[in-house]
Amino acid sequence: MNPTTAKQPDFSKGCQNFQDFQDFQDFEKLRRSGGPYVDKTDFIRILMKSCYQSLLITRPPRFGKSLLLSALYHFLRCNYQQNPDFERARDELFAGLKVLDDTDFCAACRGQYAVLRLSFSDLRGNNLNDCKGHLIRLIRELYREHAFLLNDPGLHEYDRKHFEFFMKLDEAEAQGQRHIPFWDAVPRLARLLRRFSGKQALVLIDDYDVPYEHAYYVTFQASEEGRPGALSPDNPRSFYQEFALFMNGFLEPIVKPPATAVVRAGESATDIKRTILTGCRYVIQQGIFSGINNLAFARMEDDRLQEMCGFTEAETEQLLTGYYGLSSPMDTVRRWYDGYNFGWRHLEKLYCPQDILSFGADQAQHKAAPPRPKSYFARLTGRASNPFNAVAADNSGNSGNSGNSGNSGNSG
């Protein structure tokens, strides 16, 4: 299903169903509802054929990072119960998409990983205990999602106790626990899934930088107001430093997985095959001696991956004319949303999907009297209208070289 063949919503009813499409981050929901999906699935092949064990992808907000991880999840996760309906549903989701063109890749990778998916978008707290409570909820839900492992007759009693510990642990109990092995939660689950299915794990972490950013903001506010949490002679370690130390300890065995104790001939020595993280900023390494020092960094100016997130001009035009039925929209789009140039050699402009999808919905809903375009990104995120500002300081100073890239949503 591409933008020109997708089922069109009934705009005459006020476009109510389309409002969901503006914030879609779930690949399955988007495809099954007939929403406007721009096919980026060929990048699944590119990412999985890379040699990186751990990869960090940074893009501005609302550029499609979460949707990309969702597509990876649905394409690569294995069918634990060998359910034929599961495979038919997967075939329906990816029917007609580019990733299926490479049959050798599909045979080697489709459904061949135990995929573990985490999102840190809500992992925020004003102190370390609050953050640990949020992380406990994420881990608990991850274990409950794989509760079928408790029915495995080969599950060792020690592993069963560990599994039940994380599956039942709540935030109140955690406050009284002196030692909770956060660092072991994901690697151990990956190990159990490998024993059960014979598949290595793929770990997907979305919005990894959100809790770091929030901890920094809380620490800065405390410093401004003279409250606990800021650096002082009596408090040599700020909340941000405490949080970064704790979170790096949680992430280190995921992005740099330890070798499995017993490996059969021909098998990989690690239970986690690959870890892919997405975010807006590069904040994970806290120094030259950081334990997380093996991350490959997919910068925005990387020529191979530049079009992985965001819409090209051709994709934008096809979407607006083929899906929304707009006539000659690109002059207005260029004047209002401009597009962004990322990198030295890549001259193709990329548009923020949030702006394009919202613009298309508004124009299609009011064709008789089209409304004046808006800076939808600023309205829905509360940020400045230029999403590149969120990452400009954290990427190479040569990114975003478009002379007009600062005008997104402000022109006209």
Secondary structure by P-SEA (a helix, b strand, c coil): ccccccccccccccccccccccccccaaaaaaacccccccaaaaaaaaaccccbbbbbbcccccaaaaaaaaaaaccccccccaaaaaaaaaaacccccccaaaaaaacccccbbbbbbccccccccaaaaaaaaaaaaaaaaaaaccccccccccaaaaaaaaaaacccaaaaaacccccccaaaaaaaaaaaaaccbbbbbbbcccaaaaaaaaaaaaaaaaacccccccccccccaaaaaaaaaaaaaccccccccccccccccccccccbbbbbccccccccccccccccccccccccccccccccccaaaaaaaaaaccccccaaaaaaacccbbbccccccbbbccaaaaaaaaaaaaacccccccccaaaaaacccccccccccccccccccccccccccccccc
